[in-house]
Structures are given as C-alpha cells and as structure tokens.
Amino acid sequence: MTYTTVIKNKINNNKVKYQFAKQDGSKLTYAEFINLLRNRDNEFLKNWRQVINRVSTDLDAREIAHFFWECIPVSNSTLNKEFEFVAVNSPELKNMRQDYSSFQEHFGKSRDGYVVSFPNLSRDATLVTPIPSRESDAPCSYDDRIMDYKDISNFADSALVCQWNSFWQEVGNKMTESLSNSGGATRWMSTHGLAVKYFHVRICDKPKYYEHQEYLREGDIQYRPERPQIPGNFQDNYNNWTREQLISEINRLKTENEQLRDNQTLTSSERQNRLQWNQRKLEKLESIVGVDNSNTQQPTNNSSLTPWLIGGAVLSVIGLVGVLIYKKSKQNKRK
C-alpha cells in the first residue's frame, strides 16, 4: 500500500498543508502513516523524504526553507482520520545554529547509533532525535565535520538513508507506544527546536509549541487560547495587521510572560527560552507599532503632570527663601 499523490493546500506564503492520496483514491490515514514508519517501508520513506525536501519550493523560498512540522492531533479513537501535517515557515530556525549539548547525555543510550528517544524534563512529551553524524560517515567523503541537523530541513537534506529510515521508524514506534499508554487521550506530534536548537520530534500530551491554530484542538477540547484571527503567519508576517491587532498581540504576549514567570511546571531552562522567544516577538511588534512598552498597556500622561511638578518646585524654593529671610530678620532684631 503506497500513496501516489501528494495533496498540497497553500494556506498562505508561510504555511502549507499536506495530505496523501493512495492508489485507490482514498486518503492515507494516521494509522496507516504510523504503520508505514514502524514497518520501515523503504519506498514510502524515500517518497516521504522527497516531500520534506520539496517544502522549500512549496513555500516559494529562494533557498532551503526552515520550518516547523506539525501534525494533526490524534487519539486511539481517531486513528482512522486522514493524516495531514502543516509546514510553518520560521526565520528563527533559519538564523539558528545547532546546539545538541542538552541532549548529549542521551546519545550513548542509542541502540543503533542512529537515533535515540527519551522523555523531556517536564515528562509531558517523548523526544526522538538523531545521533550527530560526521560527513566522513558518508561514502567517498573525507570531511570530518559534524553534519548540521538543526531542523527537519537540514536533516532531510543531509542524513544518510539508513539514519533517515531508522529515525522515522523510531518515531512510529514511540507514537504507537504513547497512544497505547494515553488512556484514550489526544497526542500531538511535531517539531519545534527554538528551545533546544537541534532537530527532534516531539510526541506530546498537549500542543505545547504549536503554531497552527486549527491543530490546537481535537473535537470540542481546546488546549490553548487562540491567537487573533489574522491573515498570514502570526509569528513573522505582520504586513496585514492593523494597529489595534498589533497592540492586542503585544498585550497578549506580556500577559503570557507574566504567566510564564509564575509557571512552576516548566523547568527554569524551558521558562527562560520561552520568555526570550516572546521577548524577540515583542521587540519586533513594538518596533512596527512605534511605541515603547509603557504605551501598549495603560499609558501615563506625563505631559499633564509637568505643570504640577514645576509649580511644586517653585513653591518649595519660595518657601525656603521665606524661611531664610525670617531667620535673618530675627537675628538683626537681637543685635
């Protein structure tokens, strides 16, 4: 069973949705997608890699695009739904340098030297990540540099076939395991990589870092407040936003930062990374709006206070002079 057609829906210049049609015309289901990964289907994995490599073209990128990979949420009861994912363009990933030091302690636990999986620090997600490889591992290569696996684009572009296949097989196995242990709860599968700057797939019990609003919920359950319904990618493309929408997003981010500072379920590293990420967005939004931090909440009218401040200062000086004159006159009388 293989798919023959990739169905693409370009949502906007920063986001494309993908589905897959099988030879009989029906859509590839989530269960079938997981099984193809688990069974290490070489034909599918070859085509799957081509799909990921074509995302740059689909996003109309002039060079390789760096993007978040986000799958539709699923549970045991909805495994027969049509499988789909979105690619969300991310300039932050493009400008990022890989740093796998946070995962270093896990690499030695890999069974095959290609991939390893482990729970995150918050224990609300399973992470699947490739083992760093050297270019000299490739046939006919004498370059001993570490390959750049900072995101899914680079991994699809550089990984050896055996590592590519082993990685996605582990993703399929861990997704099956997570669903089996979920008690019927929903699972989200995605990539992010702005906190730990190295490619890894997240299998999580909530859409912790999702950008695509449609995937923040399954059925009637909403897992995170939706951002303003704005044309384009909320994160990077603000060209079509009104001033009111920009200010609303600034205030939302500030409120979110306050909540993050009080959130004890996150590790200090996760909290700091998310605060820094929000701060970069705030700085960009505020530069567009042309205001400083104080102007987005409840601005203080400093101009109305100025006359009172000046008047108070003048009265203080007059009072001081009066006291000095009085003391001087008393001294003269005594003489």
C-alpha positions as CSV (number, residue, x, y, z in Angstrom):
1,M,0.0,0.0,0.0
2,T,1.6,3.3,-1.1
3,Y,0.3,6.7,-1.8
4,T,0.6,8.1,-5.3
5,T,-0.4,11.8,-4.9
6,V,0.7,14.5,-2.5
7,I,-2.2,16.9,-1.9
8,K,-1.0,20.4,-1.1
9,N,-3.0,23.3,0.2
10,K,-1.1,26.6,0.4
11,I,-2.7,28.4,3.3
12,N,-0.5,31.5,2.9
13,N,3.1,32.4,2.0
14,N,4.3,30.9,5.3
15,K,2.2,27.8,5.6
16,V,1.4,24.8,3.5
17,K,-0.9,21.8,4.5
18,Y,-0.2,18.3,3.1
19,Q,-2.3,15.1,2.7
20,F,-1.7,11.9,0.8
21,A,-3.9,10.0,-1.7
22,K,-3.5,6.3,-2.1
23,Q,-3.7,4.4,-5.4
24,D,-7.4,3.6,-4.9
25,G,-8.1,7.4,-4.5
26,S,-8.7,7.3,-0.7
27,K,-6.6,9.4,1.7
28,L,-3.8,8.0,3.8
29,T,-5.0,7.6,7.4
30,Y,-3.0,8.4,10.5
31,A,-2.9,4.7,11.5
32,E,-1.5,3.8,8.0
33,F,1.1,6.6,8.3
34,I,2.3,5.3,11.6
35,N,2.5,1.7,10.3
36,L,4.5,2.7,7.3
37,L,7.0,4.3,9.6
38,R,7.1,1.4,12.0
39,N,7.5,-1.1,9.2
40,R,10.4,0.9,7.8
41,D,8.7,0.9,4.3
42,N,11.7,1.9,2.1
43,E,9.5,3.1,-0.8
44,F,7.4,5.3,1.5
45,L,10.3,6.7,3.4
46,K,12.1,7.6,0.2
47,N,8.9,9.5,-1.0
48,W,8.4,11.0,2.5
49,R,11.9,12.5,2.3
50,Q,11.2,14.0,-1.1
51,V,8.0,15.6,0.3
52,I,10.0,17.2,3.1
53,N,12.7,18.4,0.7
54,R,10.1,20.0,-1.6
55,V,8.6,22.1,1.2
56,S,11.1,24.9,0.3
57,T,9.7,25.0,-3.2
58,D,6.1,24.9,-2.0
59,L,6.8,27.8,0.3
60,D,8.3,29.7,-2.6
61,A,11.6,30.0,-0.8
62,R,14.6,31.2,-2.8
63,E,16.8,28.9,-0.8
64,I,16.2,26.0,1.6
65,A,13.3,26.8,3.9
66,H,13.4,26.2,7.7
67,F,10.0,25.3,9.1
68,F,8.0,23.8,12.0
69,W,6.5,20.4,11.1
70,E,3.1,20.0,12.9
71,C,0.7,17.0,12.5
72,I,-3.0,16.9,13.1
73,P,-3.8,15.8,16.7
74,V,-4.9,12.1,17.1
75,S,-6.1,9.7,19.7
76,N,-6.8,5.9,19.7
77,S,-10.4,6.6,18.8
78,T,-9.5,8.8,15.8
79,L,-6.5,6.9,14.3
80,N,-8.6,6.3,11.1
81,K,-8.8,10.0,10.4
82,E,-6.9,11.3,7.3
83,F,-3.3,12.0,8.1
84,E,-2.1,15.6,7.4
85,F,0.5,18.0,8.5
86,V,1.5,21.6,8.0
87,A,4.9,23.2,7.4
88,V,5.1,26.6,9.0
89,N,8.0,28.8,7.8
90,S,10.3,30.0,10.6
91,P,13.0,32.6,10.0
92,E,14.2,32.0,13.6
93,L,15.2,28.5,12.6
94,K,17.0,29.8,9.6
95,N,19.2,32.1,11.7
96,M,19.8,29.5,14.4
97,R,23.0,27.4,14.9
98,Q,22.7,23.9,16.1
99,D,23.5,23.1,19.7
100,Y,22.8,19.5,20.9
101,S,24.5,19.8,24.2
102,S,21.2,19.5,26.1
103,F,20.7,16.0,24.5
104,Q,24.4,14.9,24.9
105,E,23.8,12.7,27.9
106,H,21.2,10.6,25.9
107,F,23.2,9.9,22.8
108,G,25.2,7.0,24.4
109,K,21.9,5.2,25.1
110,S,21.1,4.7,21.4
111,R,20.7,1.1,20.3
112,D,21.8,1.5,16.7
113,G,23.9,4.6,16.7
114,Y,21.4,6.5,14.6
115,V,18.5,7.6,16.8
116,V,17.6,7.8,20.5
117,S,14.3,8.6,22.3
118,F,13.7,9.8,25.9
119,P,11.2,11.8,28.0
120,N,11.6,15.6,28.2
121,L,12.4,17.3,31.6
122,S,8.7,18.1,32.2
123,R,7.8,14.4,31.3
124,D,4.9,15.6,29.2
125,A,6.5,14.6,25.9
126,T,8.7,11.9,24.3
127,L,11.5,13.3,22.3
128,V,13.0,11.4,19.3
129,T,16.3,12.8,18.0
130,P,19.0,11.7,15.6
131,I,22.6,11.0,16.8
132,P,25.0,13.6,15.5
133,S,26.9,12.3,12.4
134,R,30.1,13.3,10.7
135,E,30.3,13.9,7.0
136,S,33.1,11.4,6.8
137,D,30.4,8.7,7.5
138,A,29.1,9.2,4.0
139,P,30.7,7.2,1.2
140,C,33.6,8.9,-0.6
141,S,33.7,11.7,1.9
142,Y,36.8,12.8,3.7
143,D,35.3,15.7,5.6
144,D,35.2,15.1,9.3
145,R,32.8,17.9,10.2
146,I,29.6,17.3,12.2
147,M,26.6,17.4,10.0
148,D,24.1,20.2,10.6
149,Y,20.9,18.7,11.9
150,K,19.4,21.8,13.4
151,D,16.0,21.2,12.0
152,I,13.9,18.9,9.8
153,S,15.0,20.6,6.6
154,N,18.7,20.1,7.3
155,F,18.1,16.5,8.4
156,A,16.2,15.6,5.3
157,D,18.9,17.3,3.2
158,S,22.0,15.7,4.9
159,A,21.2,12.4,6.7
160,L,22.3,9.1,5.3
161,V,19.4,6.8,4.2
162,C,20.0,4.3,7.0
163,Q,19.8,7.1,9.6
164,W,16.7,8.7,7.9
165,N,14.9,5.3,7.9
166,S,15.9,4.4,11.5
167,F,14.8,7.8,12.8
168,W,11.3,7.7,11.3
169,Q,10.9,4.0,12.4
170,E,11.6,5.1,16.0
171,V,9.1,8.0,15.6
172,G,6.4,5.4,14.5
173,N,7.3,3.1,17.4
174,K,7.2,5.9,20.0
175,M,3.9,7.3,18.7
176,T,2.3,3.9,18.9
177,E,3.7,3.5,22.5
178,S,2.4,6.9,23.5
179,L,-1.1,6.3,22.2
180,S,-1.2,2.9,23.9
181,N,-0.3,4.5,27.2
182,S,-2.6,7.5,26.8
183,G,-5.8,6.1,28.2
184,G,-7.6,7.5,25.1
185,A,-6.1,11.0,25.5
186,T,-5.0,13.0,22.5
187,R,-1.4,13.2,21.3
188,W,0.4,15.8,19.2
189,M,3.4,15.1,17.0
190,S,5.6,18.0,15.8
191,T,8.9,19.7,15.7
192,H,9.9,23.0,17.2
193,G,13.6,23.4,18.1
194,L,13.8,27.0,19.3
195,A,14.4,25.9,22.9
196,V,16.8,23.0,22.2
197,K,18.5,24.0,19.0
198,Y,18.7,20.6,17.4
199,F,16.3,18.5,15.4
200,H,13.9,16.4,17.4
201,V,10.3,15.2,17.0
202,R,8.0,15.9,20.0
203,I,5.2,13.4,20.9
204,C,3.3,15.4,23.5
205,D,0.1,15.3,25.5
206,K,-0.6,19.0,24.6
207,P,0.2,21.3,21.7
208,K,3.0,23.0,23.7
209,Y,4.7,24.8,20.9
210,Y,2.1,24.5,18.0
211,E,1.7,27.5,15.7
212,H,-1.2,26.2,13.5
213,Q,-4.4,27.2,15.3
214,E,-6.5,24.6,13.7
215,Y,-4.4,21.8,15.4
216,L,-4.7,23.3,18.9
217,R,-7.8,21.2,19.5
218,E,-9.3,17.9,18.7
219,G,-13.1,17.7,18.8
220,D,-14.6,20.0,21.4
221,I,-11.5,20.2,23.6
222,Q,-9.5,23.5,23.4
223,Y,-6.0,23.3,24.8
224,R,-4.6,26.8,24.4
225,P,-6.2,30.2,23.9
226,E,-6.3,31.0,20.2
227,R,-4.3,33.9,18.9
228,P,-6.1,36.7,17.0
229,Q,-7.5,35.6,13.7
230,I,-5.1,37.4,11.5
231,P,-4.3,36.8,7.8
232,G,-0.8,35.3,7.3
233,N,1.6,33.8,9.7
234,F,1.0,35.4,13.1
235,Q,4.6,35.0,14.1
236,D,6.6,36.6,11.3
237,N,4.4,38.3,8.7
238,Y,2.7,41.4,10.2
239,N,2.1,43.2,7.0
240,N,-1.6,42.8,7.0
241,W,-2.2,43.5,10.7
242,T,-4.0,46.6,11.9
243,R,-2.5,48.8,14.7
244,E,-5.2,47.5,17.1
245,Q,-4.4,43.9,16.3
246,L,-0.6,44.5,16.8
247,I,-1.2,46.2,20.2
248,S,-3.6,43.3,21.2
249,E,-0.9,40.8,20.4
250,I,1.7,42.8,22.3
251,N,-0.5,42.8,25.4
252,R,-1.2,39.1,25.0
253,L,2.5,38.3,24.9
254,K,3.0,40.4,28.0
255,T,0.3,38.6,29.8
256,E,1.7,35.3,28.7
257,N,5.1,36.3,30.0
258,E,3.7,37.1,33.4
259,Q,2.1,33.7,33.5
260,L,5.3,32.0,32.4
261,R,7.2,33.6,35.2
262,D,4.7,32.1,37.7
263,N,4.6,28.7,35.9
264,Q,6.2,26.1,38.2
265,T,5.5,23.2,35.8
266,L,8.3,24.3,33.5
267,T,12.0,23.9,34.2
268,S,14.0,27.1,34.5
269,S,15.6,26.5,31.2
270,E,12.3,26.0,29.4
271,R,10.8,29.0,31.1
272,Q,13.8,31.2,30.1
273,N,13.8,30.0,26.5
274,R,10.1,30.8,26.1
275,L,10.5,34.2,27.7
276,Q,13.3,35.0,25.4
277,W,11.4,33.8,22.4
278,N,8.4,36.0,23.4
279,Q,10.7,39.0,24.0
280,R,12.0,38.8,20.5
281,K,8.4,38.9,19.1
282,L,7.6,41.8,21.5
283,E,10.6,43.8,20.2
284,K,9.6,43.2,16.6
285,L,6.0,44.1,17.2
286,E,6.8,47.2,19.2
287,S,9.2,48.4,16.5
288,I,6.4,48.1,14.0
289,V,3.9,49.9,16.2
290,G,6.5,52.5,17.1
291,V,5.8,52.5,20.8
292,D,7.7,51.6,23.9
293,N,6.5,49.1,26.5
294,S,4.6,51.6,28.6
295,N,2.4,52.7,25.7
296,T,0.8,49.3,25.0
297,Q,-0.9,48.9,28.4
298,Q,-2.2,51.9,30.3
299,P,0.0,54.9,29.4
300,T,0.7,57.6,31.9
301,N,0.0,61.2,30.7
302,N,3.3,62.7,31.7
303,S,2.6,66.0,29.9
304,S,-0.3,66.7,32.3
305,L,1.9,66.1,35.3
306,T,4.6,68.5,34.2
307,P,2.9,71.9,35.2
308,W,2.2,70.5,38.7
309,L,5.8,69.3,39.1
310,I,7.2,72.7,38.1
311,G,4.7,74.6,40.3
312,G,5.6,72.4,43.3
313,A,9.3,73.1,42.8
314,V,8.7,76.9,42.5
315,L,6.7,76.9,45.8
316,S,9.3,74.9,47.6
317,V,12.0,77.4,46.6
318,I,9.8,80.4,47.6
319,G,9.1,78.7,51.0
320,L,12.8,78.1,51.6
321,V,13.7,81.7,50.7
322,G,10.9,82.9,53.1
323,V,12.3,80.9,56.0
324,L,15.9,82.2,55.4
325,I,14.6,85.9,55.4
326,Y,12.6,85.3,58.6
327,K,15.6,83.9,60.4
328,K,17.8,86.7,59.2
329,S,15.4,89.4,60.4
330,K,15.2,87.8,63.9
331,Q,19.0,87.8,64.1
332,N,19.1,91.6,63.2
333,K,16.5,92.4,65.9
334,R,18.6,90.7,68.6
335,K,21.5,92.9,67.6
